[in-house]
């Protein structure tokens, strides 16, 4: 159950860091309502704080005091965490999983709930504005989902990128990272020297391209999430909020949170998930040989 406490703390830190970045954005994406300690408080920050507090309170209420025989709420939380762990662990690898899991779960819950919050009544449609052709047009919403504005999704992507860097440095190290990016993957014993060193030059160029792709990841993660949420908002307005499109947006909100965290897990696993399967197979073989020797004796 220490994972629950870690997730709750990670959620609070994620909201604080992400919304602080979002506050630096312009008025095109997030409307500044009032200032606190010299920083603008935007409508998406209010929603972010509210959902963060909601996540912490609901998890603590469902779990309560952890018991050996879990209550219904504790069992639901444990089953959900177990399902997500079984999803992420083969991708991330057992070695980096203890550090990566709280981050991945926090990002998933945070993004999904923010995507779904845009479907609640009055979210994005209640605030200040003016009348246009007899209809009130909201120009400054009071509350707005964190993922519906670009500054918010960029902040989430930067949190993901920062977590990737810390986990990779912790469980792989700079040496393995450089070797994985620029190292020659060919077997020197199977190739002629000229071909092997020629491939080394190829892998060096490929590594440079990979470095560029790594620094582009925050852009692709943020734009993918923002584009889907923004498109969903416009679709709902165009379809006059018909129920089938609400269900579609529920599905899209869930899938986008899953895609965001799965990509983060893949980025971590590409560097950290080396040799886990081989180590497990070797351990299993040694264990099997041990039993065989005991049976022989």
Secondary structure by P-SEA (a helix, b strand, c coil): caaaaaaaaaaaaaaaaaaaaaaaccccccccccccccccccaaaaaaaaaaaaaaaaaaaaaccccccccaaaaaaaaaaaaaaaaccccccccccccaaaaaaaaaaaaaaaaaaaaccccccbbbbbbcccbbbbcccccccccccaaaaaaaaaaaaaaaaaaaaacccaaaaaaaacccccccccccaaaaaaaaaaaaaaaaaaaaaaaaaaaaaaaaaaaaaaaaaaaaaaacccaaaaaaaaaaaaaaaaaaaaaaaaaaaaccccaaaaaaaaaaaaaaaaaaaaaac
